[in-house]
Amino acid sequence: MKRHVDGVTCGGCALSAAGATAAPLLWLSMSRTRRHLGGGFEDEGMDFSVLLTELPFVVVGGAFLPLLAFTLLVRWVDRRRG
């Protein structure tokens, strides 16, 4: 099987980096996260443990899922070419 190292690898890495950047930004913009990080009324519900429990999963998921979709798309296109 011939591997496309040039553009496909660079595209996958760029997509992974974009996902790892966009996922935490989206996570921070959600009302639930803002409430846990101090957006509650008079500091009610402040729970900074979400930074240790949820944030790593958000970053890993944001990096991995776009890369997985990109990999599956590239393999599907390669199989269609024959």
VEXLUMNU-938444 format. One record per residue: x, y, z of N, C-alpha, C, O in turn. Coordinates in pm, whole numbers. Example, Ala and Ser with C-alpha at 12.3 -4.5 7.8 and 13.67 -1.06 7.14 Angstrom:
BEGIN
+--------+--------+--------+--------+--------+--------+--------+--------+--------+--------+--------+--------+
|    n_X |    n_Y |    n_Z |   ca_X |   ca_Y |   ca_Z |    c_X |    c_Y |    c_Z |    o_X |    o_Y |    o_Z |
+--------+--------+--------+--------+--------+--------+--------+--------+--------+--------+--------+--------+
|   1319 |   -569 |    780 |   1230 |   -450 |    780 |   1320 |   -330 |    780 |   1424 |   -332 |    846 |
|   1285 |   -225 |    708 |   1367 |   -106 |    714 |   1290 |      3 |    787 |   1341 |    114 |    804 |
+--------+--------+--------+--------+--------+--------+--------+--------+--------+--------+--------+--------+
***
This chain:
BEGIN
+--------+--------+--------+--------+--------+--------+--------+--------+--------+--------+--------+--------+
|    n_X |    n_Y |    n_Z |   ca_X |   ca_Y |   ca_Z |    c_X |    c_Y |    c_Z |    o_X |    o_Y |    o_Z |
+--------+--------+--------+--------+--------+--------+--------+--------+--------+--------+--------+--------+
|     84 |   -116 |      0 |      0 |      0 |      0 |     90 |    124 |      0 |    180 |    137 |     83 |
|     64 |    212 |    -91 |    142 |    335 |   -103 |     91 |    438 |     -1 |    -29 |    464 |     10 |
|    184 |    495 |     70 |    146 |    594 |    171 |    169 |    734 |    117 |    270 |    761 |     52 |
|     74 |    822 |    145 |     86 |    962 |    106 |    143 |   1037 |    225 |     71 |   1069 |    319 |
|    271 |   1064 |    221 |    337 |   1123 |    337 |    334 |   1275 |    331 |    330 |   1340 |    436 |
|    335 |   1332 |    217 |    351 |   1476 |    205 |    229 |   1553 |    253 |    224 |   1596 |    368 |
|    133 |   1570 |    167 |     18 |   1654 |    196 |    -80 |   1593 |    294 |   -138 |   1664 |    376 |
|    -98 |   1463 |    287 |   -196 |   1398 |    374 |   -150 |   1402 |    519 |   -229 |   1428 |    609 |
|    -22 |   1377 |    542 |     30 |   1381 |    678 |     23 |   1522 |    734 |    -17 |   1542 |    849 |
|     60 |   1618 |    655 |     53 |   1758 |    698 |    -92 |   1799 |    724 |   -120 |   1869 |    822 |
|   -182 |   1757 |    638 |   -323 |   1788 |    656 |   -380 |   1725 |    782 |   -458 |   1788 |    853 |
|   -342 |   1601 |    809 |   -388 |   1533 |    929 |   -338 |   1600 |   1055 |   -412 |   1616 |   1152 |
|   -213 |   1639 |   1054 |   -156 |   1708 |   1171 |   -221 |   1845 |   1191 |   -250 |   1884 |   1305 |
|   -244 |   1916 |   1084 |   -309 |   2047 |   1094 |   -452 |   2033 |   1145 |   -497 |   2113 |   1227 |
|   -523 |   1932 |   1097 |   -660 |   1909 |   1142 |   -664 |   1869 |   1289 |   -753 |   1912 |   1363 |
|   -568 |   1789 |   1331 |   -559 |   1750 |   1470 |   -529 |   1870 |   1560 |   -588 |   1883 |   1668 |
|   -438 |   1956 |   1518 |   -405 |   2075 |   1595 |   -525 |   2170 |   1603 |   -550 |   2230 |   1707 |
|   -597 |   2183 |   1493 |   -714 |   2270 |   1493 |   -823 |   2215 |   1586 |   -888 |   2290 |   1657 |
|   -841 |   2084 |   1584 |   -939 |   2022 |   1673 |   -900 |   2034 |   1819 |   -986 |   2058 |   1905 |
|   -770 |   2018 |   1849 |   -723 |   2030 |   1987 |   -733 |   2174 |   2037 |   -739 |   2197 |   2158 |
|   -735 |   2269 |   1947 |   -752 |   2410 |   1985 |   -900 |   2448 |   1995 |   -940 |   2517 |   2088 |
|   -979 |   2403 |   1900 |  -1120 |   2441 |   1895 |  -1203 |   2373 |   2003 |  -1297 |   2434 |   2055 |
|  -1173 |   2250 |   2038 |  -1254 |   2177 |   2136 |  -1253 |   2243 |   2274 |  -1360 |   2260 |   2333 |
|  -1137 |   2282 |   2329 |  -1142 |   2351 |   2459 |  -1211 |   2487 |   2452 |  -1275 |   2529 |   2549 |
|  -1197 |   2557 |   2339 |  -1265 |   2685 |   2326 |  -1417 |   2666 |   2327 |  -1490 |   2744 |   2389 |
|  -1463 |   2564 |   2259 |  -1606 |   2533 |   2260 |  -1649 |   2489 |   2399 |  -1756 |   2528 |   2446 |
|  -1569 |   2408 |   2464 |  -1599 |   2361 |   2599 |  -1609 |   2478 |   2697 |  -1697 |   2479 |   2783 |
|  -1518 |   2575 |   2685 |  -1520 |   2691 |   2773 |  -1641 |   2782 |   2750 |  -1683 |   2854 |   2840 |
|  -1695 |   2779 |   2629 |  -1808 |   2866 |   2598 |  -1942 |   2811 |   2644 |  -2043 |   2881 |   2639 |
|  -1946 |   2687 |   2689 |  -2072 |   2627 |   2734 |  -2110 |   2680 |   2872 |  -2024 |   2706 |   2956 |
|  -2238 |   2694 |   2894 |  -2286 |   2752 |   3021 |  -2252 |   2664 |   3140 |  -2223 |   2715 |   3248 |
|  -2255 |   2536 |   3122 |  -2222 |   2444 |   3231 |  -2079 |   2463 |   3277 |  -2052 |   2465 |   3397 |
|  -1987 |   2477 |   3183 |  -1846 |   2496 |   3217 |  -1824 |   2632 |   3282 |  -1750 |   2642 |   3380 |
|  -1888 |   2734 |   3230 |  -1874 |   2868 |   3289 |  -1927 |   2870 |   3433 |  -1871 |   2938 |   3519 |
|  -2033 |   2795 |   3458 |  -2088 |   2789 |   3594 |  -1988 |   2720 |   3688 |  -1970 |   2765 |   3801 |
|  -1925 |   2615 |   3643 |  -1827 |   2544 |   3726 |  -1702 |   2628 |   3751 |  -1637 |   2614 |   3855 |
|  -1668 |   2713 |   3658 |  -1546 |   2791 |   3671 |  -1569 |   2930 |   3728 |  -1485 |   3018 |   3712 |
|  -1681 |   2951 |   3793 |  -1701 |   3076 |   3863 |  -1811 |   3163 |   3810 |  -1826 |   3277 |   3854 |
|  -1890 |   3114 |   3717 |  -1997 |   3195 |   3663 |  -2126 |   3183 |   3741 |  -2227 |   3242 |   3702 |
|  -2126 |   3108 |   3850 |  -2246 |   3091 |   3930 |  -2273 |   3212 |   4019 |  -2187 |   3299 |   4034 |
|  -2390 |   3218 |   4075 |  -2428 |   3329 |   4162 |  -2352 |   3320 |   4294 |  -2364 |   3221 |   4365 |
|  -2275 |   3423 |   4327 |  -2195 |   3431 |   4448 |  -2110 |   3307 |   4468 |  -2107 |   3249 |   4577 |
|  -2042 |   3267 |   4366 |  -1950 |   3153 |   4366 |  -2017 |   3020 |   4399 |  -1951 |   2927 |   4445 |
|  -2145 |   3011 |   4378 |  -2212 |   2882 |   4397 |  -2172 |   2788 |   4285 |  -2164 |   2829 |   4169 |
|  -2149 |   2667 |   4319 |  -2120 |   2566 |   4219 |  -1981 |   2574 |   4161 |  -1954 |   2510 |   4059 |
|  -1891 |   2649 |   4222 |  -1754 |   2654 |   4170 |  -1687 |   2519 |   4192 |  -1680 |   2470 |   4305 |
|  -1638 |   2462 |   4086 |  -1576 |   2330 |   4093 |  -1460 |   2328 |   3995 |  -1478 |   2301 |   3876 |
|  -1341 |   2356 |   4046 |  -1225 |   2362 |   3959 |  -1170 |   2223 |   3924 |  -1073 |   2212 |   3849 |
|  -1229 |   2119 |   3979 |  -1183 |   1984 |   3944 |  -1217 |   1949 |   3799 |  -1163 |   1853 |   3744 |
|  -1307 |   2027 |   3736 |  -1337 |   2000 |   3595 |  -1214 |   2024 |   3508 |  -1203 |   1968 |   3399 |
|  -1121 |   2108 |   3556 |   -998 |   2132 |   3480 |   -911 |   2007 |   3476 |   -835 |   1987 |   3381 |
|   -920 |   1925 |   3578 |   -841 |   1802 |   3583 |   -916 |   1681 |   3530 |   -855 |   1584 |   3486 |
|  -1048 |   1685 |   3534 |  -1125 |   1569 |   3493 |  -1179 |   1579 |   3351 |  -1169 |   1483 |   3274 |
|  -1234 |   1693 |   3314 |  -1297 |   1706 |   3183 |  -1203 |   1761 |   3075 |  -1203 |   1713 |   2962 |
|  -1124 |   1860 |   3111 |  -1041 |   1929 |   3012 |   -945 |   1835 |   2938 |   -933 |   1848 |   2816 |
|   -875 |   1743 |   3005 |   -788 |   1652 |   2928 |   -864 |   1568 |   2825 |   -814 |   1544 |   2715 |
|   -984 |   1523 |   2862 |  -1063 |   1445 |   2767 |  -1112 |   1531 |   2650 |  -1121 |   1483 |   2537 |
|  -1141 |   1655 |   2677 |  -1184 |   1746 |   2571 |  -1070 |   1769 |   2472 |  -1092 |   1766 |   2351 |
|   -950 |   1791 |   2522 |   -835 |   1815 |   2435 |   -801 |   1691 |   2353 |   -780 |   1700 |   2232 |
|   -797 |   1576 |   2419 |   -765 |   1451 |   2348 |   -872 |   1418 |   2246 |   -842 |   1379 |   2133 |
|   -999 |   1433 |   2284 |  -1108 |   1407 |   2191 |  -1108 |   1505 |   2075 |  -1135 |   1466 |   1961 |
|  -1078 |   1631 |   2103 |  -1071 |   1731 |   1997 |   -958 |   1706 |   1899 |   -970 |   1740 |   1781 |
|   -850 |   1646 |   1946 |   -738 |   1614 |   1857 |   -761 |   1482 |   1785 |   -723 |   1468 |   1669 |
|   -822 |   1386 |   1853 |   -832 |   1251 |   1797 |   -947 |   1234 |   1698 |   -929 |   1172 |   1593 |
|  -1064 |   1287 |   1729 |  -1180 |   1265 |   1643 |  -1165 |   1322 |   1502 |  -1198 |   1252 |   1406 |
|  -1116 |   1446 |   1484 |  -1096 |   1492 |   1347 |   -990 |   1411 |   1272 |  -1002 |   1387 |   1152 |
|   -886 |   1369 |   1345 |   -782 |   1287 |   1283 |   -836 |   1151 |   1241 |   -800 |   1099 |   1135 |
|   -921 |   1093 |   1323 |   -983 |    964 |   1288 |  -1073 |    978 |   1165 |  -1069 |    894 |   1075 |
|  -1153 |   1084 |   1161 |  -1240 |   1106 |   1045 |  -1157 |   1129 |    919 |  -1192 |   1080 |    812 |
|  -1050 |   1204 |    931 |   -962 |   1230 |    816 |   -897 |   1102 |    767 |   -887 |   1079 |    646 |
|   -851 |   1018 |    859 |   -788 |    891 |    823 |   -886 |    800 |    751 |   -852 |    738 |    650 |
|  -1008 |    791 |    802 |  -1108 |    708 |    737 |  -1144 |    761 |    598 |  -1164 |    682 |    505 |
|  -1151 |    891 |    583 |  -1180 |    951 |    453 |  -1068 |    922 |    353 |  -1096 |    890 |    237 |
|   -943 |    934 |    396 |   -830 |    907 |    306 |   -828 |    761 |    265 |   -803 |    730 |    148 |
|   -854 |    671 |    358 |   -856 |    528 |    323 |   -972 |    497 |    227 |   -957 |    416 |    135 |
|  -1086 |    561 |    250 |  -1200 |    538 |    161 |  -1170 |    588 |     21 |  -1204 |    521 |    -76 |
|  -1107 |    703 |      9 |  -1072 |    758 |   -123 |   -969 |    669 |   -190 |   -978 |    645 |   -311 |
|   -871 |    618 |   -116 |   -770 |    527 |   -173 |   -833 |    399 |   -226 |   -793 |    349 |   -331 |
|   -930 |    346 |   -155 |   -996 |    223 |   -200 |  -1081 |    248 |   -324 |  -1093 |    160 |   -410 |
|  -1139 |    365 |   -334 |  -1222 |    396 |   -451 |  -1135 |    411 |   -576 |  -1179 |    382 |   -687 |
|  -1012 |    457 |   -558 |   -921 |    471 |   -672 |   -874 |    337 |   -723 |   -843 |    321 |   -841 |
|   -868 |    242 |   -633 |   -830 |    107 |   -675 |   -693 |     77 |   -653 |   -648 |    -34 |   -684 |
+--------+--------+--------+--------+--------+--------+--------+--------+--------+--------+--------+--------+
***
